[in-house]
Amino acid sequence: MATGSSGVSRFFGGSPLGVLLRLLLLCVIVGLILDQLDLNAFELFRWMGRVLEDVLHNSAHVLRAIGRYFLIGAVIVIPIWIVLRILRMGSGRA
């Protein structure tokens, strides 16, 4: 067997023709099952798109909320930290 065809067989995990025939049969079986469940491939893609859109929308909402909490907390924390640093420098401890 030539080195090139050995690489192809290794890539496919067996004889390329055998693998393609198994994939064809698997596609038909999965298509039959999806059809019996009244599922459409395009609907599945639309559903995945909606899920991705919801995740991105919710992520943006979460990031906005975290940013808001950060700013609210920073208004209190940063001035207190500055005052404590100034007091520590005055006492000789840094």
Backbone as CSV, one residue per row, in Angstrom:
resi,resn,N_x,N_y,N_z,CA_x,CA_y,CA_z,C_x,C_y,C_z
1,MET,0.853,-1.181,0.000,0.000,0.000,0.000,0.888,1.229,0.000
2,ALA,0.535,2.229,-0.795,1.339,3.439,-0.895,1.152,4.288,0.352
3,THR,2.147,5.128,0.628,2.116,5.971,1.817,0.928,6.923,1.790
4,GLY,0.580,7.474,0.618,-0.532,8.418,0.516,-1.860,7.777,0.889
5,SER,-2.129,6.567,0.356,-3.404,5.915,0.649,-3.453,5.441,2.099
6,SER,-2.308,5.124,2.675,-2.263,4.740,4.079,-2.674,5.919,4.960
7,GLY,-2.214,7.111,4.587,-2.593,8.310,5.336,-4.075,8.587,5.222
8,VAL,-4.639,8.366,4.027,-6.063,8.580,3.811,-6.864,7.579,4.641
9,SER,-6.448,6.326,4.630,-7.139,5.301,5.417,-7.056,5.620,6.905
10,ARG,-5.910,6.082,7.339,-5.738,6.441,8.748,-6.642,7.627,9.101
11,PHE,-6.760,8.599,8.198,-7.621,9.760,8.433,-9.079,9.341,8.546
12,PHE,-9.537,8.483,7.615,-10.927,8.053,7.608,-11.222,7.010,8.685
13,GLY,-10.207,6.362,9.205,-10.427,5.309,10.194,-10.773,3.979,9.550
14,GLY,-10.320,3.789,8.345,-10.591,2.553,7.601,-10.625,2.863,6.123
15,SER,-11.163,1.948,5.378,-11.290,2.129,3.932,-12.191,3.327,3.656
16,PRO,-11.727,4.294,2.862,-12.552,5.482,2.594,-13.937,5.137,2.038
17,LEU,-14.018,4.176,1.118,-15.310,3.797,0.550,-16.207,3.179,1.620
18,GLY,-15.642,2.321,2.461,-16.417,1.696,3.541,-16.934,2.731,4.536
19,VAL,-16.076,3.690,4.877,-16.475,4.734,5.817,-17.576,5.593,5.205
20,LEU,-17.440,5.953,3.936,-18.463,6.772,3.279,-19.801,6.041,3.198
21,LEU,-19.767,4.737,2.943,-21.010,3.966,2.906,-21.662,3.906,4.289
22,ARG,-20.868,3.717,5.340,-21.416,3.707,6.705,-21.998,5.065,7.063
23,LEU,-21.304,6.149,6.659,-21.818,7.487,6.929,-23.128,7.730,6.191
24,LEU,-23.210,7.278,4.954,-24.430,7.416,4.167,-25.586,6.695,4.854
25,LEU,-25.363,5.473,5.289,-26.392,4.696,5.973,-26.790,5.379,7.291
26,LEU,-25.833,5.871,8.029,-26.119,6.556,9.291,-26.935,7.824,9.058
27,CYS,-26.607,8.562,7.999,-27.363,9.775,7.662,-28.812,9.442,7.344
28,VAL,-29.037,8.369,6.603,-30.404,7.965,6.258,-31.160,7.560,7.525
29,ILE,-30.534,6.807,8.409,-31.191,6.369,9.651,-31.530,7.560,10.534
30,VAL,-30.583,8.466,10.720,-30.831,9.656,11.537,-31.911,10.523,10.899
31,GLY,-31.868,10.684,9.585,-32.896,11.445,8.884,-34.275,10.833,9.074
32,LEU,-34.369,9.514,9.012,-35.634,8.814,9.220,-36.159,9.056,10.638
33,ILE,-35.272,8.937,11.624,-35.671,9.160,13.019,-36.139,10.601,13.222
34,LEU,-35.387,11.563,12.706,-35.771,12.965,12.846,-37.097,13.247,12.156
35,ASP,-37.316,12.642,11.004,-38.574,12.826,10.290,-39.735,12.244,11.092
36,GLN,-39.536,11.084,11.702,-40.581,10.468,12.513,-40.888,11.308,13.753
37,LEU,-39.891,12.009,14.263,-40.090,12.903,15.405,-40.576,14.275,14.961
38,ASP,-40.816,14.427,13.659,-41.271,15.678,13.048,-40.287,16.813,13.325
39,LEU,-39.001,16.487,13.264,-37.954,17.494,13.439,-37.347,17.805,12.077
40,ASN,-37.030,19.049,11.896,-36.501,19.528,10.629,-35.101,20.081,10.897
41,ALA,-34.157,19.780,10.046,-32.787,20.248,10.250,-32.716,21.764,10.295
42,PHE,-33.513,22.425,9.459,-33.506,23.888,9.454,-34.057,24.437,10.764
43,GLU,-35.079,23.765,11.303,-35.624,24.183,12.600,-34.584,23.992,13.702
44,LEU,-33.814,22.919,13.613,-32.753,22.699,14.605,-31.719,23.809,14.536
45,PHE,-31.354,24.234,13.322,-30.399,25.333,13.179,-30.986,26.643,13.699
46,ARG,-32.256,26.875,13.413,-32.912,28.090,13.944,-32.939,28.060,15.461
47,TRP,-33.249,26.885,16.033,-33.284,26.730,17.481,-31.906,27.006,18.079
48,MET,-30.857,26.460,17.462,-29.495,26.701,17.958,-29.151,28.183,17.867
49,GLY,-29.594,28.847,16.806,-29.370,30.276,16.658,-30.070,31.062,17.757
50,ARG,-31.309,30.676,18.076,-32.035,31.365,19.150,-31.360,31.144,20.491
51,VAL,-30.885,29.929,20.740,-30.193,29.635,21.995,-28.931,30.483,22.098
52,LEU,-28.159,30.548,21.026,-26.934,31.347,21.022,-27.258,32.822,21.244
53,GLU,-28.302,33.306,20.598,-28.712,34.697,20.771,-29.126,34.974,22.213
54,ASP,-29.869,34.047,22.820,-30.268,34.205,24.221,-29.063,34.215,25.146
55,VAL,-28.102,33.324,24.888,-26.888,33.281,25.726,-26.133,34.596,25.624
56,LEU,-25.968,35.107,24.411,-25.257,36.370,24.233,-26.013,37.526,24.884
57,HIS,-27.328,37.537,24.729,-28.137,38.599,25.335,-28.029,38.552,26.855
58,ASN,-28.150,37.348,27.427,-28.066,37.215,28.882,-26.661,37.523,29.384
59,SER,-25.649,37.157,28.604,-24.270,37.462,28.999,-24.059,38.967,29.045
60,ALA,-24.582,39.667,28.065,-24.449,41.122,28.048,-25.162,41.719,29.249
61,HIS,-26.320,41.182,29.587,-27.059,41.667,30.749,-26.261,41.429,32.028
62,VAL,-25.669,40.253,32.144,-24.869,39.929,33.332,-23.653,40.849,33.422
63,LEU,-22.980,41.083,32.297,-21.807,41.967,32.311,-22.192,43.392,32.681
64,ARG,-23.338,43.868,32.194,-23.806,45.202,32.578,-24.074,45.258,34.076
65,ALA,-24.693,44.224,34.620,-24.995,44.189,36.056,-23.707,44.168,36.876
66,ILE,-22.732,43.368,36.456,-21.455,43.308,37.179,-20.761,44.658,37.122
67,GLY,-20.765,45.295,35.956,-20.162,46.624,35.829,-20.844,47.633,36.735
68,ARG,-22.163,47.561,36.808,-22.919,48.460,37.694,-22.546,48.221,39.149
69,TYR,-22.479,46.957,39.571,-22.106,46.637,40.952,-20.686,47.110,41.243
70,PHE,-19.799,46.945,40.269,-18.419,47.393,40.446,-18.373,48.895,40.705
71,LEU,-19.077,49.661,39.896,-19.058,51.116,40.060,-19.668,51.538,41.398
72,ILE,-20.771,50.904,41.781,-21.395,51.237,43.060,-20.440,50.921,44.201
73,GLY,-19.799,49.760,44.155,-18.848,49.377,45.206,-17.610,50.249,45.202
74,ALA,-17.134,50.628,44.019,-15.919,51.438,43.910,-16.104,52.807,44.544
75,VAL,-17.317,53.344,44.493,-17.590,54.648,45.101,-17.305,54.599,46.608
76,ILE,-17.492,53.456,47.223,-17.244,53.304,48.663,-15.836,52.788,48.934
77,VAL,-15.443,51.741,48.235,-14.187,51.040,48.534,-12.955,51.892,48.241
78,ILE,-12.892,52.535,47.092,-11.691,53.275,46.695,-11.393,54.431,47.653
79,PRO,-12.359,55.285,48.005,-12.039,56.351,48.967,-11.584,55.811,50.334
80,ILE,-12.218,54.741,50.804,-11.792,54.152,52.083,-10.371,53.631,51.976
81,TRP,-10.039,52.981,50.878,-8.690,52.451,50.686,-7.670,53.595,50.664
82,ILE,-8.008,54.671,49.970,-7.096,55.826,49.906,-6.883,56.404,51.301
83,VAL,-7.956,56.565,52.073,-7.832,57.100,53.436,-6.971,56.182,54.291
84,LEU,-7.188,54.869,54.210,-6.383,53.919,54.991,-4.909,53.970,54.583
85,ARG,-4.630,54.095,53.287,-3.229,54.182,52.828,-2.577,55.445,53.378
86,ILE,-3.296,56.563,53.353,-2.746,57.826,53.874,-2.486,57.706,55.376
87,LEU,-3.419,57.083,56.107,-3.231,56.912,57.552,-2.047,56.008,57.848
88,ARG,-1.873,54.946,57.074,-0.735,54.044,57.283,0.590,54.736,56.968
89,MET,0.594,55.568,55.933,1.833,56.289,55.600,2.172,57.264,56.718
90,GLY,1.150,57.888,57.335,1.379,58.834,58.425,1.920,58.151,59.679
91,SER,1.541,56.887,59.880,2.004,56.164,61.061,3.368,55.504,60.844
92,GLY,3.909,55.602,59.658,5.223,55.040,59.369,5.171,53.627,58.835
93,ARG,3.996,53.026,58.764,3.838,51.679,58.186,3.372,51.842,56.748
94,ALA,3.989,51.136,55.846,3.564,51.245,54.447,3.095,49.972,53.988
